[in-house]
Amino acid sequence: MNKTILTAVATLIGAISLSGCQSACEKNCGCEQTSPEPKSAFRLTSPDIAEGRPMTKAQEFNGFDADGQNISPELRWTGAPAGTKSFAITVYDPDAPTGSGWWHYVLVNLPASTDSLARSAGTDAKLRPAGTRQVRNDYGLLDFGGACPPKGDKPHRYIFTVHALKVDKLDLPADATAALAGFMINANSLGKATLTATYARPADAKSK
């Protein structure tokens, strides 16, 4: 065997050994390269509000010491999980000074064919799909209730969520609370998509 062949064989053996050592090292240190998990395709968007951005006076509550327009934003969603039989929509403020947050809106029993909710549907039944049901919010209303953080408080987060459910309908009692609806929604969830906007009111004057 001539010198050229011996050199080639030695190089091949070295490469195989190095590859084996690298594999063993990766397994031992737990650093094997893995394919990244695919991101969820379920997505919620709106032409009226934006992720991480302040809402406008249009989405402020009209009541207490607030004088907003109390307009629920238009919502659109895509990529719902396979097997979805209905949707629910919730709006929740985790920063409300109550110890348990504040439910601004709960809508259940949207048909699986639904992929959007019109602007103002939270206060106008004609804009909601047939068969849907609104649950009493923490204002005590069977409607959408806009943002109303205490004046001078830091910006509150308003989490808009569309939930994909594995049941056609949630059978809730007539006097169901938002918390009970939330429990039933999560118990039947296949997935959810969220959009979190913010809102604050000045301490010395009403929002402009």
C-alpha positions in Angstrom: 0.0 0.0 0.0 1.7 3.2 -1.1 2.0 6.4 1.0 -0.9 8.2 -0.7 -3.4 5.5 0.0 -2.2 5.2 3.7 -2.6 9.0 4.1 -6.2 8.9 2.6 -7.2 5.9 4.9 -5.8 7.7 8.0 -7.7 10.9 7.1 -11.0 9.0 6.7 -10.5 7.1 10.0 -9.8 10.4 11.7 -12.9 12.0 10.3 -15.1 9.1 11.4 -13.6 9.2 14.9 -14.1 12.9 15.2 -17.7 12.6 14.1 -18.3 9.9 16.7 -16.7 12.0 19.4 -18.9 15.0 18.5 -22.0 12.8 18.6 -21.1 11.4 22.0 -20.3 14.9 23.3 -23.6 16.3 22.1 -25.6 13.4 23.7 -23.6 13.7 27.0 -24.0 17.5 27.3 -27.6 17.5 26.0 -26.8 19.8 23.2 -28.0 17.8 20.2 -29.3 20.0 17.5 -33.0 19.7 17.2 -35.5 21.2 14.7 -37.3 24.2 16.2 -40.9 23.6 17.2 -43.3 25.1 14.7 -45.0 28.3 15.9 -48.7 28.2 16.4 -50.6 29.3 13.3 -53.6 30.5 15.4 -53.5 34.4 15.2 -55.6 37.3 16.3 -55.4 40.7 14.7 -57.5 43.9 14.6 -57.6 47.0 12.4 -58.6 49.0 15.5 -56.0 48.1 18.2 -52.4 46.8 18.0 -50.2 44.6 20.1 -48.5 46.5 22.8 -49.9 49.8 21.7 -52.3 52.2 23.5 -56.0 52.0 22.6 -57.9 55.2 21.8 -60.9 57.0 23.4 -63.1 54.8 21.2 -62.3 51.8 23.4 -62.7 53.7 26.7 -65.7 52.9 28.9 -68.6 55.4 29.1 -69.6 55.4 32.8 -68.2 55.8 36.3 -65.9 58.8 35.7 -65.0 57.8 32.1 -66.6 59.4 29.0 -65.3 57.2 26.2 -67.2 55.9 23.2 -67.2 52.3 24.5 -66.8 50.8 21.0 -65.6 47.2 20.9 -62.8 46.8 18.3 -63.1 44.7 15.2 -61.3 41.3 15.6 -60.1 38.9 13.0 -58.5 35.5 13.4 -56.9 32.8 11.3 -55.4 29.3 11.7 -57.8 27.9 14.3 -56.9 24.3 15.5 -58.3 21.3 13.7 -61.5 20.1 15.4 -62.7 23.5 16.5 -66.4 23.4 17.0 -67.0 26.9 18.4 -65.2 30.1 19.6 -65.3 32.3 22.6 -63.9 35.8 23.0 -62.7 37.4 26.2 -61.3 40.7 27.2 -59.5 40.9 30.5 -57.5 43.5 32.5 -55.0 41.8 34.8 -53.8 45.1 36.2 -57.2 46.3 37.7 -56.7 47.0 41.4 -59.2 44.3 42.5 -57.0 41.4 43.4 -58.6 39.4 40.7 -58.4 41.6 37.6 -61.4 42.8 35.6 -63.5 41.0 32.9 -64.5 43.6 30.3 -66.1 41.2 27.9 -67.1 37.5 27.5 -68.8 36.2 24.3 -69.5 32.5 23.8 -71.0 30.1 21.3 -69.6 31.7 18.1 -70.0 29.2 15.2 -66.9 27.4 14.0 -67.3 29.0 10.7 -66.7 32.5 12.2 -63.4 34.2 11.6 -64.1 37.8 12.7 -66.2 39.9 15.0 -67.4 43.3 13.7 -66.6 46.6 15.3 -69.3 47.5 17.9 -70.6 43.9 18.0 -70.0 44.0 21.8 -72.9 46.5 22.2 -75.0 45.8 19.0 -76.7 42.4 18.8 -77.4 42.8 15.1 -73.6 42.6 14.5 -73.2 39.3 16.3 -73.6 35.8 14.7 -76.9 34.1 15.6 -76.8 31.9 18.6 -74.0 33.7 20.4 -74.3 34.7 24.0 -72.7 37.5 26.1 -71.9 36.9 29.8 -72.2 39.5 32.4 -69.0 41.5 32.7 -67.5 43.0 35.9 -69.4 46.3 35.3 -72.5 44.2 35.8 -73.5 44.5 32.1 -74.3 42.0 29.4 -72.2 44.0 27.0 -68.7 45.0 26.1 -67.3 47.3 28.7 -64.4 49.5 27.6 -61.2 50.4 29.4 -61.5 52.5 32.6 -58.2 52.4 34.6 -58.0 54.7 37.6 -56.7 58.1 36.6 -53.0 58.4 37.0 -52.5 54.7 37.2 -49.8 53.1 35.0 -51.0 51.8 31.7 -53.2 48.7 32.1 -53.0 45.7 29.8 -56.2 44.6 28.0 -55.9 41.0 26.8 -58.2 40.2 23.9 -58.4 36.5 23.4 -60.2 34.3 20.9 -60.5 30.7 22.2 -61.0 27.7 20.0 -63.3 25.2 21.7 -63.9 21.5 21.3 -67.7 21.8 22.0 -70.5 23.4 19.8 -71.9 25.2 22.8 -71.2 26.1 26.4 -74.3 25.5 28.5 -73.9 28.2 31.1 -76.5 29.2 33.7 -78.4 32.4 33.0 -76.6 34.1 35.9 -73.2 32.8 35.0 -70.3 35.0 36.1 -67.4 35.8 33.8 -65.2 33.7 36.1 -67.4 30.7 35.6 -67.5 31.2 31.9 -63.7 31.5 31.9 -63.4 28.2 33.7 -65.7 26.4 31.2 -63.8 28.0 28.3 -60.5 26.8 29.5 -61.9 23.3 30.3 -62.9 23.0 26.7 -60.1 24.8 25.0 -58.2 23.5 21.9 -56.1 26.6 21.7 -56.2 30.4 21.9 -54.8 33.5 20.2 -54.3 36.8 22.0 -53.7 40.5 21.3 -52.7 42.7 24.2 -53.3 46.5 24.0 -52.8 49.1 26.7 -54.7 52.1 28.1 -54.1 54.8 30.7 -55.8 58.0 31.8 -54.0 61.1 33.0 -54.3 62.0 36.7 -55.1 65.6 36.3 -57.6 65.5 33.3 -59.7 63.2 31.3 -58.1 61.5 28.3 -58.1 63.7 25.2 
